[in-house]
């Protein structure tokens, strides 16, 4: 009974599976495929603890297929080839009983490792199921991605998480011997962050730390137990998103010291350098933007550099970028602008492009007035000609408001000189 609670109560069938009803509900796409027996290669994309590994096991069980598994953290090309050879021997080619090869954290596979899977997938030696917490569009090579159906798993909601707790209390061989009452669950749910495995790990920690068999779960009790048993950073998911959240918020809050500390936590935990660098590229635009456009250039250069170099030297490059971003002026004006513009588009639909700024490649289009009245900015003083570029229905709408910082203050002055009172800059 040394297995953790999450493993002990892992569902063995679709009937036992909790959550992801858009995939495994009565009309879910996976339910239909399992019942038909025709299982394509799949990629499960979702946060940690949302049932990706469990679903792969259930698919193999319910479709009565041999099941092989690899972890991208510890497996190399040699391991992949060995498993493929075993798969070829245990299943017929191009049959509904092709073995399933499950690869956890497939986004950590290098290009050569992913390439080694292609032939087996193409020739039907295996049905690949990959699990990833990262966007497969960025982390899975196009040739492999095109041969897989991508399914998105969602973080568990409150009802699903409580259902997991109740299932653990009533079905686990150890917990059902105790009398456990869920008086309060807010602390458990908050600490889990929608991660079912993390929820069960915390729940087991709380329950097993009690010496009696009658246990009442309260918020205070949970917080006290968890604070006494601090969970170390786990790159496979336990505190993965909590640590990177602290890292990003420290940079956003202009604290380079805290940023470097959380960066060190990720580095010591063996976090993927590309994961860290990619977050800084996003932050450079979302939280710094035009207050310092060089931030995006440096962040993107950092991503390219660490992708080439890897550990241990990448820690220096990551530190330089993190401290630069944290010490930079901040602005989320561009982030707010695109959000507002998208909302207007969703509400107003496909408004017509003003005739003056339409493309007019043919004589008919020119006769219809396309491009008529367009003023070429460079033919005018200061390279500016005042005209209407927005659809008539939303003319004068301000999407971008420069932030309060020296660089964007200069941009605001420039725009006010050009547009006067048309926009609320």
C-alpha positions as CSV (number, residue, x, y, z in Angstrom):
1,X,0.0,0.0,0.0
2,X,2.9,2.4,-0.6
3,X,1.2,3.7,-3.8
4,X,-0.1,7.3,-3.4
5,X,-3.8,7.9,-3.1
6,X,-4.2,9.2,-6.7
7,X,-2.7,5.9,-8.0
8,X,-4.8,3.7,-5.7
9,X,-8.1,5.1,-6.9
10,X,-7.1,5.6,-10.5
11,X,-10.2,4.8,-12.6
12,X,-10.1,1.6,-14.7
13,X,-13.0,2.3,-17.0
14,X,-15.0,5.2,-18.5
15,X,-17.8,4.6,-16.0
16,X,-15.4,5.3,-13.1
17,X,-13.7,8.3,-14.8
18,X,-14.7,11.7,-13.4
19,X,-14.5,14.9,-15.4
20,X,-13.8,15.8,-19.0
21,X,-17.3,15.1,-20.1
22,X,-16.8,16.9,-23.4
23,X,-14.5,14.0,-24.3
24,X,-15.8,11.0,-22.3
25,X,-19.5,11.8,-21.7
26,X,-22.2,9.8,-23.5
27,X,-21.7,11.8,-26.7
28,X,-18.1,12.6,-26.2
29,X,-15.7,12.1,-29.2
30,X,-13.4,9.7,-27.2
31,X,-16.4,7.7,-26.1
32,X,-17.5,7.2,-29.7
33,X,-14.0,6.2,-30.8
34,X,-13.6,3.7,-28.0
35,X,-16.9,2.1,-28.7
36,X,-16.1,1.9,-32.4
37,X,-12.8,0.4,-31.8
38,X,-11.1,2.8,-34.2
39,X,-8.5,4.7,-32.2
40,X,-6.4,7.3,-34.0
41,X,-3.1,8.6,-32.7
42,X,-3.9,11.2,-30.1
43,X,-2.4,14.1,-28.2
44,X,-3.9,15.0,-24.8
45,X,-3.1,18.7,-24.0
46,X,-4.0,20.0,-20.6
47,X,-2.7,21.1,-17.2
48,X,-1.2,18.6,-14.7
49,X,-3.6,16.3,-12.9
50,X,-6.5,16.4,-15.4
51,X,-6.5,12.7,-16.2
52,X,-4.3,12.4,-19.3
53,X,-2.5,9.3,-18.2
54,X,-5.7,7.7,-16.8
55,X,-7.5,8.2,-20.1
56,X,-4.7,6.5,-22.1
57,X,-4.9,3.5,-19.8
58,X,-8.6,3.3,-20.1
59,X,-8.5,3.5,-23.9
60,X,-6.0,0.6,-23.9
61,X,-8.1,-1.4,-21.5
62,X,-11.5,-0.9,-23.2
63,X,-10.2,-1.4,-26.7
64,X,-8.3,-4.5,-25.5
65,X,-4.9,-3.4,-26.9
66,X,-1.3,-4.0,-25.7
67,X,-0.1,-1.0,-23.8
68,X,3.4,0.4,-23.7
69,X,4.5,3.5,-21.9
70,X,7.5,5.8,-22.0
71,X,8.4,9.0,-20.0
72,X,10.0,11.7,-22.1
73,X,12.0,12.7,-19.1
74,X,14.0,9.5,-18.9
75,X,13.7,7.9,-22.4
76,X,15.9,8.3,-25.4
77,X,15.8,7.3,-29.0
78,X,17.1,3.8,-28.1
79,X,14.2,3.3,-25.7
80,X,11.7,4.4,-28.3
81,X,13.0,1.9,-30.9
82,X,13.0,-0.9,-28.4
83,X,9.3,-0.3,-27.5
84,X,8.4,0.0,-31.2
85,X,10.0,-3.4,-31.9
86,X,8.0,-4.9,-29.0
87,X,4.9,-3.3,-30.4
88,X,5.5,-4.8,-33.8
89,X,5.8,-8.2,-32.3
90,X,2.7,-8.0,-30.1
91,X,0.1,-6.5,-32.6
92,X,-0.8,-7.0,-36.2
93,X,-0.1,-4.3,-38.7
94,X,-3.0,-2.1,-39.7
95,X,-5.5,-3.9,-37.4
96,X,-7.8,-2.5,-34.8
97,X,-5.6,-4.1,-32.2
98,X,-2.5,-2.1,-32.8
99,X,-0.6,-1.6,-29.6
100,X,-0.9,1.7,-27.8
101,X,2.3,3.6,-27.1
102,X,1.8,6.2,-24.4
103,X,4.4,8.9,-24.0
104,X,4.1,11.1,-21.0
105,X,5.3,14.7,-21.4
106,X,5.9,14.3,-25.1
107,X,6.8,18.0,-25.4
108,X,10.1,17.1,-23.7
109,X,11.1,14.8,-26.6
110,X,13.7,16.3,-28.9
111,X,13.2,16.5,-32.6
112,X,15.2,13.4,-33.2
113,X,13.2,11.5,-30.6
114,X,10.0,12.6,-32.2
115,X,11.3,11.7,-35.6
116,X,11.9,8.2,-34.4
117,X,8.2,7.8,-33.8
118,X,7.1,8.8,-37.3
119,X,7.7,5.6,-39.1
120,X,5.9,3.5,-36.5
121,X,2.8,5.8,-36.5
122,X,2.7,6.0,-40.3
123,X,3.0,2.3,-40.8
124,X,0.4,1.4,-38.1
125,X,2.8,-0.4,-35.9
126,X,1.6,1.6,-32.9
127,X,-1.2,4.0,-32.0
128,X,0.5,6.9,-30.3
129,X,-1.0,8.7,-27.4
130,X,1.0,11.6,-26.1
131,X,0.4,13.7,-23.0
132,X,1.6,17.3,-22.8
133,X,1.1,20.3,-20.6
134,X,2.5,22.6,-23.4
135,X,0.8,23.8,-26.6
136,X,1.6,20.9,-29.0
137,X,1.7,23.4,-31.9
138,X,5.0,24.7,-30.5
139,X,6.4,21.5,-29.0
140,X,5.5,18.7,-31.4
141,X,7.1,18.5,-34.8
142,X,4.6,19.3,-37.7
143,X,5.0,15.8,-39.3
144,X,3.9,14.1,-36.1
145,X,1.3,16.7,-35.1
146,X,-0.4,16.2,-38.5
147,X,-0.9,12.5,-37.8
148,X,-2.5,13.0,-34.4
149,X,-5.9,14.3,-33.2
150,X,-5.4,16.9,-30.4
151,X,-7.8,16.8,-27.5
152,X,-7.8,19.5,-24.9
153,X,-8.3,18.5,-21.2
154,X,-9.7,21.2,-18.9
155,X,-8.7,22.0,-15.3
156,X,-11.2,20.3,-13.0
157,X,-14.0,22.5,-11.7
158,X,-15.3,22.6,-8.1
159,X,-17.9,19.9,-8.6
160,X,-15.4,17.5,-10.2
161,X,-12.8,18.0,-7.5
162,X,-15.3,17.4,-4.7
163,X,-16.5,14.3,-6.5
164,X,-12.8,13.1,-6.5
165,X,-12.6,13.6,-2.8
166,X,-15.9,11.7,-2.2
167,X,-14.7,8.8,-4.4
168,X,-11.5,8.6,-2.5
169,X,-13.3,8.5,0.9
170,X,-15.7,5.8,-0.2
171,X,-13.5,3.6,-2.4
172,X,-9.9,3.7,-1.3
173,X,-8.9,0.6,0.6
174,X,-7.3,2.7,3.4
175,X,-9.5,5.8,3.7
176,X,-12.8,3.9,3.7
177,X,-11.8,2.4,7.1
178,X,-11.9,5.9,8.6
179,X,-14.8,8.2,9.3
180,X,-14.0,11.3,7.3
181,X,-16.3,14.3,7.1
182,X,-15.7,17.1,4.5
183,X,-17.0,20.0,6.6
184,X,-15.0,22.6,4.6
185,X,-13.3,22.1,1.2
186,X,-12.4,25.7,0.1
187,X,-8.7,25.3,1.2
188,X,-8.3,21.9,-0.5
189,X,-9.8,23.3,-3.7
190,X,-7.8,26.5,-3.7
191,X,-4.5,24.6,-3.0
192,X,-5.2,22.1,-5.8
193,X,-5.6,24.8,-8.5
194,X,-7.8,22.4,-10.5
195,X,-5.1,19.6,-10.4
196,X,-6.8,16.4,-9.4
197,X,-3.6,14.6,-8.5
198,X,-2.4,17.5,-6.3
199,X,-5.8,17.6,-4.6
200,X,-5.6,13.9,-3.7
201,X,-1.9,14.2,-2.5
202,X,-2.8,17.1,-0.2
203,X,-5.9,15.3,1.0
204,X,-3.9,12.1,1.8
205,X,-1.3,14.2,3.6
206,X,-4.0,15.8,5.8
207,X,-5.8,12.6,6.6
208,X,-2.7,10.4,7.3
209,X,-1.3,13.1,9.6
210,X,-4.2,12.5,11.9
211,X,-3.8,9.9,14.6
212,X,-7.6,9.1,15.0
213,X,-10.0,7.4,12.6
214,X,-12.6,10.1,13.0
215,X,-11.5,13.1,11.0
216,X,-13.3,16.3,10.2
217,X,-11.8,18.3,7.3
218,X,-11.8,22.1,7.9
219,X,-10.0,24.9,6.1
220,X,-7.8,25.8,9.1
221,X,-6.8,22.1,9.5
222,X,-5.8,21.8,5.9
223,X,-3.7,25.0,5.9
224,X,-1.9,24.0,9.1
225,X,-1.0,20.5,7.8
226,X,0.2,21.8,4.4
227,X,2.4,24.5,5.9
228,X,4.1,21.9,8.1
229,X,4.8,19.7,5.0
230,X,6.0,22.1,2.3
231,X,5.9,20.4,-1.1
232,X,9.1,20.8,-3.1
233,X,9.1,22.1,-6.7
234,X,8.2,19.3,-9.0
235,X,8.8,19.8,-12.7
236,X,6.2,17.2,-13.6
237,X,3.4,19.3,-12.3
238,X,2.9,19.4,-8.5
239,X,4.1,23.0,-8.0
240,X,4.9,23.7,-11.6
241,X,2.4,26.4,-12.2
242,X,2.6,27.9,-8.7
243,X,6.3,28.6,-9.1
244,X,6.1,30.1,-12.6
245,X,3.2,32.2,-11.4
246,X,5.4,33.6,-8.6
247,X,8.2,34.2,-11.1
248,X,6.0,36.1,-13.6
249,X,4.3,38.2,-10.9
250,X,7.7,39.1,-9.4
251,X,8.9,40.4,-12.8
252,X,5.6,42.2,-13.3
253,X,6.0,43.7,-9.8
254,X,9.5,45.0,-10.7
255,X,11.3,42.9,-8.1
256,X,14.4,41.4,-9.7
257,X,15.5,39.8,-6.4
258,X,12.3,37.8,-6.1
259,X,12.4,37.0,-9.8
260,X,15.9,35.5,-9.5
261,X,14.8,33.5,-6.5
262,X,11.9,31.9,-8.3
263,X,14.0,31.4,-11.4
264,X,16.5,29.5,-9.2
265,X,13.7,27.3,-7.8
266,X,12.8,26.3,-11.4
267,X,16.4,25.8,-12.4
268,X,17.1,23.6,-9.4
269,X,14.0,21.6,-10.1
270,X,15.2,20.9,-13.6
271,X,12.5,23.0,-15.4
272,X,12.6,23.1,-19.2
273,X,14.6,26.2,-20.3
274,X,12.3,26.9,-23.2
275,X,9.3,26.9,-20.8
276,X,10.9,29.6,-18.7
277,X,12.0,31.7,-21.7
278,X,8.7,31.4,-23.5
279,X,6.9,32.9,-20.4
280,X,9.3,35.8,-20.4
281,X,8.6,36.5,-24.2
282,X,4.9,36.7,-23.4
283,X,5.5,38.9,-20.4
284,X,7.7,41.3,-22.3
285,X,4.8,42.2,-24.5
286,X,1.9,41.8,-22.1
287,X,3.4,43.7,-19.1
288,X,6.1,45.9,-20.6
289,X,5.1,46.5,-24.2
290,X,5.8,49.9,-25.6
291,X,7.1,51.2,-22.3
292,X,10.3,49.5,-23.4
293,X,10.0,47.7,-26.8
294,X,13.6,46.4,-26.4
295,X,12.3,44.0,-23.7
296,X,10.5,41.9,-26.3
297,X,13.7,41.8,-28.5
298,X,15.8,40.6,-25.5
299,X,13.2,38.1,-24.4
300,X,13.0,36.6,-27.9
301,X,16.7,36.5,-28.2
302,X,16.9,34.8,-24.8
303,X,14.4,32.1,-26.1
304,X,16.6,31.5,-29.1
305,X,19.8,31.4,-27.1
306,X,18.7,29.0,-24.4
307,X,17.1,26.7,-27.0
308,X,20.6,26.4,-28.6
309,X,22.7,26.2,-25.4
310,X,20.7,24.4,-22.7
311,X,21.8,23.9,-19.1
312,X,23.9,24.8,-17.2
313,X,24.9,28.0,-19.1
314,X,21.4,29.0,-19.9
315,X,20.8,29.9,-16.2
316,X,23.0,33.0,-16.8
317,X,21.1,34.1,-19.9
318,X,17.8,33.5,-18.1
319,X,18.9,35.5,-15.1
320,X,20.0,38.4,-17.3
321,X,16.7,38.5,-19.1
322,X,14.6,38.2,-15.9
323,X,16.5,40.9,-14.1
324,X,16.2,43.2,-17.1
325,X,12.5,42.6,-17.5
326,X,11.9,43.1,-13.8
327,X,13.9,46.4,-13.8
328,X,12.1,47.7,-16.9
329,X,9.2,50.2,-16.9
330,X,5.8,48.5,-17.2
331,X,2.8,49.0,-19.4
332,X,-0.1,46.7,-20.3
333,X,-1.6,49.2,-22.8
334,X,-1.1,46.9,-25.8
335,X,-2.6,44.0,-24.0
336,X,-5.7,46.0,-23.0
337,X,-6.0,47.4,-26.5
338,X,-6.2,44.0,-28.3
339,X,-8.6,42.8,-25.6
340,X,-11.0,45.7,-26.2
341,X,-10.7,45.5,-29.9
342,X,-11.5,41.8,-29.9
343,X,-14.6,42.5,-27.7
344,X,-15.8,45.1,-30.2
345,X,-15.3,42.7,-33.1
346,X,-17.3,40.0,-31.2
347,X,-20.1,42.4,-30.5
348,X,-20.3,44.3,-33.8
349,X,-19.5,41.5,-36.2
350,X,-17.8,41.9,-39.6
351,X,-18.1,45.6,-40.3
352,X,-17.3,46.8,-43.8
353,X,-13.9,48.1,-44.6
354,X,-14.1,51.8,-45.7
355,X,-13.9,52.1,-49.5
356,X,-10.9,54.5,-49.3
357,X,-8.6,51.9,-47.8
358,X,-9.8,48.8,-49.7
359,X,-7.5,47.0,-52.0
360,X,-8.2,47.7,-55.7
361,X,-6.2,45.3,-57.9
362,X,-8.7,45.2,-60.8
363,X,-10.4,47.9,-63.0
364,X,-13.9,46.7,-61.8
365,X,-12.9,47.3,-58.2
366,X,-11.6,50.8,-59.0
367,X,-14.8,51.6,-60.9
368,X,-16.8,50.5,-57.8
369,X,-14.8,53.1,-55.7
370,X,-12.3,50.8,-54.1
371,X,-9.3,52.9,-53.0
372,X,-11.0,56.2,-54.0
373,X,-10.1,59.0,-51.7
374,X,-7.1,57.2,-50.2
375,X,-4.4,59.7,-49.1
376,X,-0.9,58.2,-49.3
377,X,0.7,59.4,-46.0
378,X,4.1,59.9,-47.4
379,X,2.8,62.5,-49.9
380,X,1.8,64.8,-47.1
381,X,3.5,67.0,-44.5
382,X,5.0,65.1,-41.6
383,X,4.1,61.8,-43.5
384,X,0.6,62.1,-42.2
385,X,-2.8,62.6,-43.9
386,X,-5.9,62.7,-41.6
387,X,-8.5,60.3,-42.8
388,X,-10.8,57.6,-41.5
389,X,-9.4,54.1,-41.1
390,X,-12.1,52.5,-38.9
391,X,-15.5,51.3,-40.0
392,X,-18.1,54.1,-39.9
393,X,-20.1,52.3,-37.1
394,X,-17.1,52.5,-34.6
395,X,-15.3,55.6,-35.8
396,X,-13.6,57.5,-33.0
397,X,-13.3,54.4,-30.8
398,X,-10.1,54.4,-28.7
399,X,-8.5,51.0,-28.3
400,X,-4.9,51.9,-27.5
401,X,-4.3,54.3,-24.6
402,X,-0.5,54.8,-24.1
403,X,0.6,54.0,-20.5
404,X,2.0,56.5,-18.0
405,X,5.8,56.1,-18.7
406,X,8.3,58.3,-20.5
407,X,8.3,56.3,-23.8
408,X,4.5,56.1,-24.1
409,X,4.1,59.6,-22.9
410,X,6.1,60.6,-26.0
411,X,3.9,58.4,-28.1
412,X,0.8,60.0,-26.6
413,X,2.1,63.5,-27.5
414,X,2.8,62.3,-31.0
415,X,-0.7,60.8,-31.5
416,X,-2.4,63.9,-30.0
417,X,-0.6,66.2,-32.4
418,X,-1.8,64.0,-35.3
419,X,-5.3,63.2,-34.3
420,X,-6.2,66.2,-32.0
421,X,-9.4,65.3,-30.1
422,X,-10.6,62.4,-32.3
423,X,-9.3,59.8,-29.9
424,X,-9.2,59.7,-26.2
425,X,-5.4,59.3,-25.7
